[in-house]
């Protein structure tokens, strides 16, 4: 038994009508009638140099999905000759050859296209290019670690637009693998009731503006390619200076707890604002009637100041009372509002709303 030494390899492919002889392989595709098939004859002349035992071959035709392959044992041969029959006539064929030296140090590959013509012989050259197979130069040991990355899956705001000092309900959801995602909300203005909640309530600032709100989720270690933060823009608008807005956004929220029948705002202050109609009727053009001197030491009954003087906010007791609470000064009579003394003052935007409504004529709109 011997191996073939290869210095250079070329193959001549003869195409004719002979039948297949002495080849090994597995056929593919459908075989046509005898008059429309041909045979590939491959003959390799091998010189000296590289020891090989086997040459592998494959024939394909992508146009017809034909495929056939096999191998030739050359341990006892000085040359390689084989035929493959049963090839349907047509163009678009390609034959590929490959081999490796006995010691595995050299590999040879080559290919060429051809066509099968019934009753004719078309020679095709195949050149096998041989090169040294690189030996392993070393290796690496890989130690892998894992990290969990949070991912924002939803972000919502209801409503997207409201007025200054009013609230917007926010919500976000996130995943973090086996971990529990944590949240941190930030905004360029305004405030949150709980910035680490997945569902905080946001309060618009006192000045009208568009506010960008961002939620960041964790864990978010370096290298995460998930969505670890997401932003949304809400619109905080100024209120129109109508009495309806003054009542619903200021008086109804901050004043009617006392200024209603049975409350001190009526029994001592003489001012009923329990309904919008009652508030307008008892404010605009009406002289003050409070009997308590309060922190100012002056009763409003004795001061006899118009509660609301249309188009004259500077002469209106209503504006003086709420503004003195914000500025920390004495009211013209009685005490600054709202009471008690520990209550938060109105916001600047709420006071500005009252002032603008009065200066615009204090209409019942």
N, C-alpha and C positions, 0 to 999 in steps of 0.2 A: 504494500500500500504506500502511496507517495502523495505529496502535496505539490501543487503547481506554483512555480515562481513567476511573479508578474512584474515586468518592468513597464510595459505599456500595453493597454488593452484596446482593441477596436472590434467592433461587431458589424458584420454585414447581414442585413435582414433581407431575405428573399421572400417575395410574396407571390404565391401561385395558387394552383388548384389542388396541390397534393393534400393527402390526409395527414392528420396529426400523428407524430411518431415520437416515441421515447421521451416523454416529458411528464413532469409531475406538476399538479396544480389543481385549483378548484375553479370551475367556470362560473361565469355570471352572465346575465342577459339571456336573450332567447337566440337560438341557433336557427339561421335561415335555411332555406332549401339548398341542396348540394351545389346547384349551379350558381348560387350567389354568395358562396363562402370562399375564403382563401386561407393560405397558410403562411405563417411567419417562420422563416428559417434563420436562426441566429448562430453565427460561427465566430468564436473569439480566438484570436491567435495570441498566445501568451508568451512573453519572454521571461527573462530571469529577474530576480530581485525580491519579490514579496511572496511569501508562502500563504496560500489560501486553500481551504477545503471545499467551500460552497459558494456559489453565486446565486443570489436571489433575483427573481424577475417578476414584473407585473405589467400587464397590459390593460389600459383603460381607454374608454371612449366616452367623454362627458356628454356628447350629443345624444348618444343612444343608451347611456347608463350601462354600457357593457364593461365588464371587469373580469380579469382572469389572472391568476398568479401561480407561482411555483418556485422551485429551486432546483439547481443542478449540482450534483456531487462531482467534484473534480479531483478528488484524492488520487485517482488512478489514471488521470488524463494529462496529456501534454497540451491539448487544445480543448476548447469547449465548443461542442456543436449540438444544437437541439432545434426542434421544430415545434411550433404550436399551431394546430389546425383548428378548423371550425370557426374562423373569424368572419363575421358577416362583411360583405364588401361595402366600402364606404370610406369617407375621410374623417379626420379628427382623432385618429388613434395616437397613443403615446406609449412607449415602452420605457420602463425604468429598470436599471440594473444596480445591484449593490453587493458588496462583499467586504470581508474583513480579514486581516491577516490572522494566522493561527495564534500568535501571541497577543492579539487584540490591540496592538500598538498602532496599526494603520487601518484606515477605513477607505473604501472606494465607492463612489456613486456616479451615476451618469444616466442620462435620459435623452430621448429623441422622439420627434413626431413622425408619423408615417400614415399612408393610406393603403387600403386593401383594394386591389383591382382584380376582378375575376379574369383568369387566363393570362395575367401578366406578372412580371417580376420587377419590383421596385427596390433597388438596394438602398439601405439606410445605414449611416454610420452612427455608432454610439461610442462616445469617449467617456471612459471612467476616470474621474479625477480622484487621485489618492492623496491622502494627507495623514500626518501623524495625529493620533488621538491623544489629547493632553492628559497627562497623568494627574491624579489628585495631588494637589500641593499642600493641602491642610484642611482643617474643618473648624467649625464653630459649635459652641454649646449655647443653646437658646433657652433662656429662662423667661417665661411669659407671666405677666401680671394683668389683672383686670381692674377696671374702674367704672363706677356707675355714673352716668351722666343724666341730669334732669333734662326734660324736654317739655316746653310749653305746648299744650294741645288745644287750648282755647283761651280767648280773652274777650270780655264783654263789658259794656257800659250802658246803663239805662237810667235816664235818657242820655243821648250824646250832646244835647243842648239844653241848658237851663239858665237861670238868671244868677246874678252875683249873690253870694252868701247862701245859695241853695245847694242841695245835695244830689249826688249821682251815685247809684249803686253799681259797684264794680264786681267783677268775678273773673277768676282764672282757674284753669285746671292744668295739671302737669303730671308727668310720670317720671319715675327715677329708678326703674328696675325694682330690685327688692327693697330699696330704701324708700323713705317717705319724703317727698319733695317739700322744701320750705320756700316761703315767698317773702319778697321785700318790695314794697311799692314806694315809688318816688315821683315827685312832680315839681315843675318849675314854679308853681304857685299853688295856693290852696292848702288843704290839710286832709288827713285821714284819721278816722276814729281808731283804726288798728292797722298800721302799715305792714304787719306780718301775717295778716289773715288772708286766706284765699278769696274772701268776699268782704272787703272793707267798704265803708261809706266815705266818699270824697265830698268835701265841702268847697264850693267855688270861692275864690278870693273876693274881696270887697270891690275890686276894680274890674270892669269888664275886660276880658282877654280870652284868647285861645290858650288852653293848657295842655301840654303834652304829659301824659301819665305813662310811666314805665313800670313793668313788673319784671323782676329778676328772680330766677329760681335756682335752687341748689339741691344736690351737689353739682358743681360745675368746675371740675379740675381742668388743668391745662390739657389741651389735646382733644377736648370734647368737640364734636362737630354737630351737636344737636342745637335746637333753638332754646338758649338759656335765658333770653330776655326778649320782651316784645313791648311795643308802645302803641298808644292810641291817643288821639287828640280830641278833646271835648271843648265845647264852646260855652263860655260863661258870659252872658249878655247883660246889658243894663236894662232895668225895668222902665217901661214907659211911665212918665210921671202923672198917672191918673189916680183919682181917689180910690178906685177899685183896687189898684195895686198897693196904694198906701195902706188901705184897710187889711187886705188879705195877707200882705207880706210884713206888716209892722204892727198895726194896732191889734188885729185879730190874734197875732201870735204872742205879743208882749204886754198888752194893756188890759184885755178884757177879763183877766183873772181878778182884777180889783175893780175896774170900772164897769160894774154890772150891778143890777139891783141886789141889795144885800151886802155888797162889797164895800170896802172902805173908800174906794174911788168915787162912790156915789154918796155914801153916808157922810164922808168928811170932805171930799173934793167937789161934790155936787156935779159930777160929770159922768153920765151914763153913755158908754160906747159898746153896749152889748150886741148891737147889730150895726150893720153899715149905715142904715138909714138914721138910727139914733145918733151914731157918732157924727155924721155930717151935720145933723140938725143942732147938736149941742156944741159943735166946735166953731163953725164958720160964722163970723160976725157976732159971736156970743161972748159976753164979759165973764171973766173968771169969778168963781164963787166959793172957792175952798176956804174952810174954816180953820185949818191947821197952819201954824206958822212954820213948822218944819225946821230944817237946818238953816234957813235964811232968816228966821225970826220975823217974817212978814207974812200975814195971811193974804191969800190971793183975793179974798172978798174985798179986803181993804185996798189992795193994789189996783183993782178994777182994770185989768189988762185984757184985751181981746185974746181969746184963745187962739183963733186964727184970723189974721187980718189979710184979706185977699190982696195978692201982689205985694205984700210987705212982710216977708219972712222975718226981718229984723225986729219987727214990732209984734210978732206972734208968740204968745206964751208957750204954745205947744213946742215950737222949735227951740225956744230958750230952755225949757225943762229937759228935753232929751240931750241937747248939746252940752249943757252944764254937767251932766253925768259923765259924758265922754271926756270932757276937758278937765274935770275935777274942780270946777268952780261952783260958786253959790248960784242958785236960781234966783230970778227976780222976786219970787214969792214961793212959800212952801218949800218943798224939797225937790232935788233933781229926780228925774224919772228915767227908767222905771224903779219902783220900790220892790223889795226892801233895799236898804243901803248896800247889802252884799250882792245884789243882783248885777249881772253883767250889763254894761251899757249897750245901747244900740250900736251897730257897726256904722262906720263912716258912710257906707253906701246907703244904708237905711235912712240916716239923717239927711243925706243929699237928696234922696227921693222925696222926703217931706218938704225940704226947702224948695226944690224945683217945682213941686206941685203948688205950693203956696205962691211962689213968685210968678207962676204962669196964670194965676187968677183964682186958685182954689176951687176949681169947677167940680160939680158933682158928676164926674164922669167915670 
